[in-house]
Amino acid sequence: LHLIGLVIFTASPQRATDPVESVTRVIKQVESPPSPPADPRSGDRLLAGYGSTNTTVRDDLRQIHRVFENALVLVKRADTRYYATNEDLADFLRGNNPDRMVFVSPTNSIFGADGRILDRWGQPLRVHPLKQGAVELRSAGRDGIAWNADDVMVDSPR
């Protein structure tokens, strides 16, 4: 109890005249974390225009690749288990990675209601790790049927 009182009183830059007021002020500060910054996440900026009529599905896949590669530069300890499936990659980008860094806001339009990354036609992307730090992203294409002629894929240039 004495240590807490010491921390509370020394954490305040001004000398408190009423100890109860000081404790209440500190408790309110702890209960009210600072608001997140208004700036969108870097991944959100890189994904601007995802699925737009001015771009192609290949452009969409490249945008996701760019976000993924930027994330790997910052999260050094990420092995393939963090991006082995669509769900894993989506979680990784939303902050479920060793450094808890959020690269794409959970409300970004690339995520479907179930949390998976979707292509422009609302179908989940196929994610295939190729090696450490490299993945293939595949869209089932306009027809929504995977593994046929209209599929579009992009893999890491690493």
N, C-alpha and C positions, 0 to 999 in steps of 0.2 A: 504494500500500500504506500509506503514512503517513497519507493522508487517511482511509482506511477505519479505521485504528487510532484516529485522532483522533475520528471519528464514533462508533465503538463505545464508546470510553472516556468521551466527553462525554455520550453518550445515557444512560448509566447514572447514576441519581441518587446511588448510593453509590460510594465509591472502591473499585475492585477491587484485591484483594491478589494474585490469580493471574490473569495476562492470558489464559491458556488457558480458565479457568473463565468469565471475562467474555465471551470470544468465543463459547464454547459456549452460554451463556445467551442472547446476542443472536441467534445463529443459530436456536435453538429458538423464540424469539419470532417471528422472521420466517417460519419454516416452519409455525407454528401460528397461522393467522389467528384473530381472535376469532370465537366462535360467533355466528350470527345471532340477533337478539332473538327471544324466545319469542312476542311479540305477532304475530298474523296481520297480513298486509298490509291496508291500508285497503280495497282492492278485495275481499279475501276477506270482510271484515266486511260490506261493502255487498251482497255476493252471498249472504249467509247466507239459506237458505231457497229458493235458486234451484231451480226444478223441483219444489217441494214440492206436496203435494196441497191445501194451504191457499191456494194462489195460482193465478193463471192464467198462460198463456204470455205474455200481454201484460205482466203484472207482471215476468216473467223478462226480457223484452226491455228493459223500463224499467230494471231493475237494471243490466244491461250498459251501457245508455246512461248511467246515472248515473256508473258507474266511468269510462267513456270521457270524459265531459265533465269530471270531476274531474282526470283525467290531462292533458287538454288545458290546463287552467288552470296546471298545473305545468310542462309541456313546451311552452314557447312556440314552439319552432322546428319543430313537427310539421306538415308539409304532408300532403296527401291520399295521397301515395305510402306513408305509414306505415300507412294503414288502407284501402287500395284493395280488399282482398279479406279474406275470413275469416282466411286464414293471416297476412296482414299485421297485421290488428287483434289477433289472438291474440299474435303476436310482440311487437307494440307494448306490450301490457298486461303481457307477461312480461319486459319490460326492453329489448327491441330498439328503442330510440327514441333520439333525439339526446342525451338526458341520462342514459341507461342506468338509468332509474328503474323498479323493478319495482312494478307496481300489483296484480297478481294472481299468486299463487304458481303455479308450473308444475304443481303437483299438484292444483290446484283442480278440482272435479268438472265445471266448465263445459267443460273441455278433454277431447276424445276422445283415443284412443290415438295418432292421427296429429297431435295438437296443435291441431286446429281447434276452434272454439267450437261446441258442440252445443246443440240445443234439448232440451226435456224428454223427447222421444221418441228421442233419440240421433241426430238428423239434423243435418248442418252448417247453421248459419245462413247466409243470404245477406246479404252486406254490400255496400251501394251508397253510395259517397261522393256526397253531393248538392252540396256546396260545401265550401270551407275550414272545417273544424271541425264539419261536419254529415254524418251518415250515416243511411241507412235500414237497419234490421235487419229481416230477414224470416225467419219460421219457416214451413216447408212444411206445418205443421199435423199433426194426428193421422194423416192418411193418408200423410204422407211425400212427397207429390207436390207439387212446386213449381208456382206460378202457377195455382192453382185456387181455388175459393170458400172453402176452409177455411184458407187461408194467413192468418197474422197478421203485421202489420208495425207498426213504430214508427219514426218518424223524429225527428231532433233538433229541439228547439223553437227553435233559433237561426235 
